[in-house]
């Protein structure tokens, strides 16, 4: 398997156990996970992973929502395999975490099979999932980064080699790689996407437009009704501009910027009424379609700094959680979205309670920069336990390292060789 999958687990925390669980998470990381409870680095095919706690809340009708422990990971392996390995490698760590949650097996009953069954039962399906580049594995990323580091050392120690003819430089570099057994694997092309996955994706790519074509008469008839209802709901929106508490901002800031990229986790309520829920459901389905078939090669509608992202309904579709892994600071991340795809933010988040008022689903909204940034901070969840398999690499670094490795394969003409040298 060489395509990427998401895994989301959600388990309700028992009453009175939230603070104890938070204290445990505090020992597991300060924005970057350590290995004290779960060693993510010992698991196969993990790009990113996190544990977060959602505090107790009340829904829009005043009904209580229990606190919850969430686990989210971005994987190169099937989620079932990952859970099995998680139980095998970190069974005791899982006990320490999930023993605070409803229904977790009692100590005397904690067999690997029961742990695995519990985790499977608490899997939540993602509504949409974005992968920067489908098929690029965590192992490939790390090996190509190692290649770049070793080539820089080689070139720095090779005297005047940088002043030679480009073809000679490339030949010397390739000879060096072939002679180093630990680097030789990068001379082989990446494994590529398996046939079954490509056939499934092709079927999905074709089936959805065909279905829309069949339904087009009905969609054309209902479109005016949708537009009228949309404007009626938008005009009735009176979102207050609420400032996030200073202590929340301080806590969030203390957990950020430890590596060249950061996690983002935010949760919010869907606006009341069936119309908003149906609209958001359709929007997320559309996002999943375009991220699978259009924005799957390092570019999310102009934003090139996101590694992975997901949108997940929780609590019977009353809330939505959004989680991503992005390069740089949160400020630059938010500015990137506002400047490039504010309309995309509006399509999704204008269906969330408290979002700055939008027009026609795509206008205004996130363009109110201060209100939008305060909205995000207010809904952000502190992410103390977060793992990155390649914390010193931005998306741009990863792309460049991939070009370096690709340039060593086969034979290139002089122009291609000169372009390749510019990547070093």
N, C-alpha and C positions, 0 to 999 in steps of 0.2 A: 504494500500500500504506500503510495507516495503523495496522495492528496491530503489536505489538512482538514481536521475536524475540530469541533468545539465540544466541550463537556461542561455542563452546569449541574451542580448538585445543590439542593436547598433543603435544610432540615430545621424544623421549629425547635427553638431552645426552650427547655423547661423553665417554668416560672421560678425566679430566684437564682438562676444559674448564669445570668448574662454577665455580671461583673466578674465572676470567677473565670468564665470563658475569655473575656477580654484581657484579664491579667495573664492568662496562658498565651494568648496571641502576642501580647507585649513582649514575652520572652522569646518569641519566634522571629522577631525582626523589628527593624526601625524604619520601615519603608522598603527594605530589601530583606528577603527571607534568609535566615540562617539554617543550619542543619540540625538544630536541637530536637525537633519533634518530627519533622518530615524532611528528608533529604531529596529534594526534587531533582538534583543533579544525578542521582542514582537511577532515575527512571528513564526509559527509552522514549525518544521522540517528543520531548516536551520543549516547546518554545517559551511559553509564559504560563504562569500559574499564580493563583492568589486565593487566600482565605479572607473573608470579610464577615463582619457581624452587622446585621440590620437590627436596629433598636425596635422595641415595642412601639406600636403606633395604633391609631384608630382610623378606619376608613372614612369615606365621605359621608357615611350614614351613622358614624359614631360607633361602629362595631369594632371590637378590639382585634388587632393583628399581633400575634406573638412575635417575639424576637426570633431571628433566623440566622443560622450559620450557612454561608454560601461558599462553595468551592468552584472555581472556574479555571479551566486550562485550555490551551491551544496546542493541538497535538498533530504529529505525523502518523500516529498509530490509531487503530480503532479504539473507540472509547471503552469498549468491553475489555480489551487487552490492557489498556491503561489502568482500569479499576483493579483488574486482577493483579497487576504488578504492584500497584499502590498498596493493596492488602498484603502481598508477600513481603515487600520491602519495608513498609511503614505501618504494620498492623498495630503495634503498641502506640504509635503516635496517633493513629486514627482513633484508638480507644480514648486517649486523653482529650481529643477534640470532641468527638461525637457522643461521649458518655454524658455530656451536658444536654443532649438533645432527646426529644420525645421518641420513645420506641427503640432506642439503641439497646442491643442485647446486654443483659446483666453480665457481670464479670465472669461468672461460672459458665456462661453459655457463649462466650466469644470465640467461636471457631472461625477460621478463614472463610468458610462457606457462609456463615451467618453475617459476618462483616460485609462480604461481597453482596449478599442479598439485600442488606440494608442500603448500601450505596446505590445499587441498581434501582431500588424502589423510590429513591429520592432524586433521581435524575429528572431534570426539567428540560424540555425541548426548546431550543432557540428559535425565535421567529425569523431572524436574519443574522447572517454571519459573513464578515468581510475578511478576506485573506489578501495580504499585500501582493503576493505572487504565488498562485496555486502551483503546487508541485515542488517548490523550493523547500527542502527539508532543513531541520535544525542542524543535522550532521553536515550537510553540504555547506551551510553558512559558516560553521565553525572550521571546517577543513579549509575552505577558501580564505578565511581570515588568517589561519596559520600559514597558508601558502604565501600570502602577501607579506606577513612579518618576516618569514624566512628569506624571501626574495630581496626584501629591503636590506637585510643583513648581508646577504651574498653580494649584492651590488655595491654596498658601502665598503665591503672588504676586498673588492676586485679591482682596485687601482683605477686606471683610466678607462674601464670598460664602457662607461656611459658616453664616451666620446667616439666610440667605434661606430661602424656602419650598423643601422638598425637590424638588418638580417643577422649579423654576427652576434649582436647582443641577444636577440631572441634565441639563436642556436645555443649560445652559452648558457642561457637561463634554462632552456629545455633540458640540456645535458645535465645540468645541476639537479633539476627536479627528478629526472629519470634515475640518477645515481643515488638519490635519497629515498629509501624505501618507505619512509613515513609520509612522503609527499606524492608518491607515484600514483595514488588512487585518483588524484584530481585531474590526471591526464585522460581519464575515462569520462565520457559525457554523463551527466546526471541520469539517474534511472528513468525518469519520465513518468508520466501518468499511466496507470494501468488501463488496459483496454476496457474492462467492465465499467470503470468509472467514466471513461470518455464516452462510452455508449449511453450510459445513464444521463450524463450531462447533455449530450446531443438530443436525446429524447425529450428532456425537460425544456431545452432551448426551443424546440420546434412545437411541442405540445401546447405550451402556454399561449403563444400567438394564435395558434389554430383555435383554441378554445375561445379566446377573445373575439376572433373573427366570427365564430358561430354565435356568440352572445351579442355581437355588435348591434343588432336591431334593438334588443332590450336595453343595452347600455346607452344608446342614443336617445331612447325614450325617457330613461331615468336621469340622464345628465342634467337637464334643466331643473328637475326637482332637487337633485343633489346641490346644485349651485345656489338655489334659493335657500335651502336649509343651511348650507354652509355660511352664507352671509348673515342669516338670522342668528346663528350661533356666535359668529364672530362679533357682531354688533352688540350682543348681550354680554360679551366677555368684559370684565372689569378687573383685570389682574392687578393686585397691589404690587408696588415696587418694594420688596422686602430686602433688607440688608442681612447678610449672614452674620451670625454672632462672631465677635472678634476671636473668641476662644476656639471656635471651629476653624476659622481661617488660619489661626496660628498652628493648630494641630495638623491641618492638611499640609501647610507649607513645610512643617518639620519632616514630613514623610516624602517629600518630593526632591527631585534633582540630585539623587545619590548616584545615578548612572546617567548615560547619555540619553536614555529614554525613560519614560514614566508610565505608571498605570493611571487610568481614569475610571472611576466607578461612581455612578450616580443613579438615583432611584426617585421616581415620582408617581403621583396618582394620575390615572387617565381622567379627563374631565367627565363629569356625570352625564349620563344619557347614552342610549344605544347608538345614536348617530356618531358621536365621537369615537366610541369603541369600534364600530364598523369601519369608520374612516381610517383609524390607526391600524387596524388589522389589514386592510387593503394596502395601505402605504408600506407596511413592513413586508408584506408579501412581494410588493413591487421592488423594494430595496433588496430583498434576498435574490430576486431574479437578476437584477442588474449587477449586483456584486458577484454573482456566480458566472455570468456570461459576458459582461462588458467591462466592469472595473475589477479585473482580476490579474492585472499585470503591473502593479506598483503605482496605480494612479486612481484615487477615489474622487472622481469629478474635479481633478485639479489639485487635490491634496495628496502629497506624496510622502508624508511623514508618519503614516499610520501602519503599524505592522499587522495588527489584528483588531477586530471590533465585533461586538455582538449586541443584539437587542433581544430581551427575554421578558415575556409576560410572567408575572408572579401573582399569587393571591387571587386565583380565579379571574385573571385579567383585570384586576383592579389597579395594579401597579405595573410599571415597566422599569426594568433595570438596563442601563447601557454601560458597557465596559469596553475599554480599548487600551491599547499599548501604543504610545506615540513618542516621537523624537522631540527633544528640547523641553522648554518650560511650558507650564500650563498657559501662561499669557500668550506665548507665540502660537500655541495650539489653538486657542480660542480665536486669536486674530486671523489665523489661517482660514478657519471656517467662515468667519464673518466676512472676510474679504473675497473669498472664492466661491463658497456655496452656502450663503445665508439662506437662499431659497430651500436648500435641502434640509437645513436645520428646521426651518419653519414647517415644512411638510410633515416632519415627524413630531417635533416637540411642541408645536402649537396645539396639539391634541392633549397636552399635559397641563395639569392644573398649575396656574401661576406663571406660565410662560408669557413674555411680553406680547401684547395684542398683535395678531397677524391679520392680513387682508388677502382674500382670495387664496388662502392657504400658503402662498409663497412670498407675499410682500410684507414689508415692515418686520414685525417680530424681532428676530436676531439683529436687525439693523439698529435697534436701540441698544447700543453697545453696553452701556453701564448696566442697564436692567438685565440684559442677557447674561453678562458675566456674574452679576450678583445671584441670578437664578441658578446658574450652574454651581456656584460655590455653596449655595444654600441646600442644594439637593445632593451634593457630593458625599460619598461615604469614605471615611478614612480607610486606606488600604495599607495596613501595617505589614502584612505577610504577603510579599510579592516576589516571584522568582522570574528572572530572565536568564535564558541560556547563553546570551551573548550581549552582556550589558555594556560593552564598549563600542558597539556597532550601531550606527544609524542606518536607516533605509538606504541612504546614499552610499555609505560605506559598503553595504552588502551588495548593492548593484555593481559598484566598481570592482569589488573582489571577484564577483562572478565574471565580469568581463576579462579580468586578468587570467583567470583559469581557462576561460573559453579561448582566449588568444593563444594559449599554448598547445591547443589541439589542432591537428591537421597542418596544412601548409597555407600560409597567407601571402598575398602579393605585397609589394613594398608599401603601398599606401595603407593597407590594413595593418601591416607591421608597425608603421609609424604611429597610427592611431592607437595601437595596443601599447606602445611605449609611453604614451601620454597618460595611461592609467596607472603607471608605476610611480 
